[in-house]
Structure formats: C-alpha cells, structure tokens
Amino acid sequence: MKEQILERFLRYVKIDSMSEFGVDKIPSTEKQWDMAKVLEAELKAMGMQEVELDEHCYLMATLPSNSKKDIPTIGFVAHIDSSPDFISDDVRPKVWPNYQGQSLALDEEAGIFLSPEEFPEMLKYKGQTLITTSGNTLLSADDKAGVTEIMSAMDYLIQHPEIEHGKIRICFTPDEEVGRGADLFDVEKFAADWAYTMDGSEVGELEYENFNAAYAKVTVQGKSVHPGYAKGKMVNSHYLAAQFMLSLPLEETPEHTEGYEGFYHLNSMQASVDQAEMLYIIRDHDRQKFEDRKQFFEQKVADFNQEHNHCLSLEMKDQYYNMREKIEPLMHIVDLAEAAMKDLNITPLIKPIRGGTDGSRLSYMGLPCPNIFAGGMNFHGRYEYVALESMELATQLIVRIAERLAEKA
C-alpha cells in the first residue's frame, strides 16, 4: 500500500489546481478540471460505481455494499483545489526516506531550509519518509493527501472483497480553499447518512468543532494627484489602509492566538495611491463572540469614516459556522472514528479546528461531517510537508471505519 500511496500522491501534487478568490463561478479556475478529470478516469478504472463529474466540478462515486446487513451509508470527502495563498504551479516534491531529525535543504542555493529548530514537530517523524516542497511552491498536501487517502482506501477495499463494508460514497469538491467548497454540493444526491472530511493535519486529529467565519472586504478611497503638486490635495490610500489595520487589536491576530481564541486577519491587500482593497477574515469558535467581533469591526469602519471623511466602504459576509451544534446530537459518528483510531493504535487528538473544512457547512446542509487527519503539516506555504506513514495510517483508518461499522451492524 505504501508504495502505491507515494506514487499516487507525487502524481497528484504535480497537477496545478489552485483556486482563486473573488471569482463568481464554481470552479473558480479552469485548472481544477485537470485534477477532477484525472480522478474521474482513475475511479472508473479501479471499478468504482456511479462515477459522476458534474458541471461544477464536483466528483462523486460509489463503492457498493458487499454485505447483507443493514449498514448505514457513510461518505468521505476531500477537496481538489490548492490554496491561492502561495505558488502552486510547477510543484517539484522532494522525498526524504528515513528522516533522522536534520534540517532539510529545500533549495540550498536560495538558503531555504526546513528545520526542526523552527518546526520542532518534525522530530515526531524520525525514521519515516518525509515529502517536502522544493522551497519555491507549496506542496498541496492540503488536500491532495486527503484525496490520495480516499482513492487508496477505495482501491484497497475493491482489491480485498473479504473486508465486509456497507455502501460508501465519496466526493471530491472544488474551491474549498476560497470558502465555496460546499456551495453547490448536492447533499440529496450524495445520499450518505454522514461523512468525514479527510482534511486535518497531524496523525490522530479528529475534529467536530471549528471557527464561525466571516469575510470582510474594506475598500479605501484615496485621491491621486501628481506628487509634485499634491500638497493639501493628495489622499494616499496606502496610509489610510495602514492606519485602519493598526486600529484593530494587534494581539487578536492569528500569530498571537491559539485554541479557542478568535482573531481578525488581514489576508491580502492591493493598493495604489487612489484606492486600496483589504481582504479580512474574522474568526471565533463561540457564536456570540463571533457576532460581537463582526459588530466591533463594523464599528471600527464607522469610527474611521467619521475621522477620515468617509473614505472606507465595507462588504461583509458570513462563510460558515461551528459544526459542533450539528454534531453533538450525533456523537456516535465521532465515537466510531475514535474507536477505529484506537484499533490502529492511533492516539485520538480531539480538538477544535482553527479553520474550517467543507464539513463545516455540510453539517448545516444536512450531512453531519466531522474532520479527520490527512497528515500534512505547515499548510499554505513553502515549508509544507507530509510523512508517507501518516498518509498510510489515514488510508488504513478509512478502511477500518468502514469495517468497524459493518461489524457493529
């Protein structure tokens, strides 16, 4: 299994499937079709049934039950898009067998190293095979590790019909990284009793709590005048944008928060003298604190406008909510995954997600959907890596969840 997982993952990450913010269509980029069509062909070749790639790049398939028992239908979900936060084309993964805790030269000529001094979690993977970037792109383990694991698990179950299981549905979604992965997900057509997203990080993660999330676009209107004649006339939007950014509490940003603590995050900014556009994300696990954060943000914009001649405009939109409210009445689906982990000697790490997955929204759309580890670390940047053994364990876990559910039935 391990060699097949490695081959599959290395092939997938070389397919550029980056999504794009601010595009009013799904998928947001044509390149996501390249990934989806590869998976569609592979699913058909391995013997999956009801393989369907729809007009919006959602790919669903079925592994029929091989049992006579009445077993609930479960699903597994991963996303095919890569994050637009960093470069995702021309990915050249590096494979490091039998890692021994040393710094890894991603691009020695450019002085880019992946070091346990900076990322001490690397030391957990001594003796394992690490897969890293070449230092110039992300790896796209988020979520091509999850895609790899679901594909590998389905292939394994097909090749081992002696393993009893119920009906399994899988879906690969586009545009998760831009917050739209569940927008056109057809829950009724998917027809699973519940599902799991394979989109977590380190081995053992099992999550059914996530941020409540909103997106805010702040547009700053300046006034461009020739700098030689600008006195008393020019209004430089760069400075106004910087002043607004500094008006928000600096201790409530991602780099200063953890656990259940929420934040305001300036995700990107484009600016000229005449106009600046700032894209923020607002996050909190507690629903009331989330609403308070949005109100605080709106008030900051209003206060700034009073002081600076109404130069700001605000567009704010909720993205998703904490799935805990929908999962807690159905804790047996979490218990099943936890028990399957223990069967494989995996220590469950049940904790809140400091982010969101497709499962966040799917849980509110009628498909309860906790999140399970996929193995990747340091997502969305040049220092991303994944251990091959972590992907192998996640693949085994998918198989064990299906097998344990059949045994229980």
Steps between C-alpha positions, in 0.01 A plus 500: 500500500775746595668503157165549328413789732833669429467461124145631502578799723806608300295487183212702644705783648658568162157592361446872552145543634515833684167671566455878492332747733236738372389303195122473467485147361573145612761379435681829531783378274499281193811315619294319767339302219841347423512342845135395494528326163806302608311377806188424297698274267676325788177435688347338195812294436515367857137385488311766695133536408279803428801713414364845415683826435239776486504836323647675805795262549355296789606139457296226673530121493369192680654186641200266530440303817632144505295407808153364554468703819311827529798734528479882490647666193807704588696748293854634473573846361815687397564809288697511176600867501830637627522816707544832317707624796822385334642374170354164392623452144810298410497314833815289529467284810806365677497162674718443809503132611597411857498856630731536801417844641734711290428826315383434144636708212193587296696744283857518625606757243225736616566422867159342560508226765229311687641479850380338824639805680221701341250213465564265797207277400729354234674297770186287537575352160847355560546178306214585263488618139436875470371666184577871473493782250799618299479828691330702227139379509258348744470122500120481473472227763199711596308317377660269249609287793130455581419428136782244487378328815139468385606371157743253656245376753234440234751317284605287798141405585433405139813283497402338834135394470539288813476824703131547574364853458185688422439745219764774487461830318792728419512856373783725388408868513638814332566842657524398866801726549296806402210407727264370231558125503152422630312763300368261235548170682188292431438339840187323379684341208792404723249311716726408791386478862814686602850565367854589599725757339861382469644847540671518838868523583706275730423136573215452747312823435124451528305822497136594529543862607614778270500876470197706417632693202436824314667677212537880490613717210601852595542742210701816570439794269792737465571783256785485254671827410839559339746480791668823395177693553334285765514719810156529654348294221637141494337236718725191498295185548811306610527707817128482572505122460796471737327721758185289485698178535677636809168609653406134550637314807841362398486235773190352333672379184584141398862528609394593855209260559441128553240246614156655520626858456360687202670757279492763226733422210601723211526231235604716205517861383528666161563872492585802294500864606143534378345187651580206727311175551553303823366146536444390862382178655327506841495186713371378839380164635236655726198620301428803720864607500495459121202733470672744738813494284304587188324784681835628633645493147202691360533758777871545425412575138233748610738673743773520237257652253407769750866595536603466135219645287317171437785346300415135583233268367435157647365176356463220756366148453471192724686199359423209734411416861624271775386145417498400867132595526413242233740225605439481875154336464669231286816427696496134394658608170792653690516198730525270198804684362659518844456125556643424154806710583556306821472175303800623299691617809448863403457738793193716425560876518152644540526877483344802330604583144661840472355528154219342305433214262224417256352303789433822688230603255396151399400434860255788474378374162386168645820293469672471842868502420784493757857550384781241509876542462658477156856532629630822345684767698576871445223545244486789250868573461847392393563308825209260453580131545334165565626164626422205276421293809236755604322460167523124536336516844222727370435254217485212747265704718249547218501125444467430873208742544309322224593158639412590860162640397418169329611303808281717721201451273 
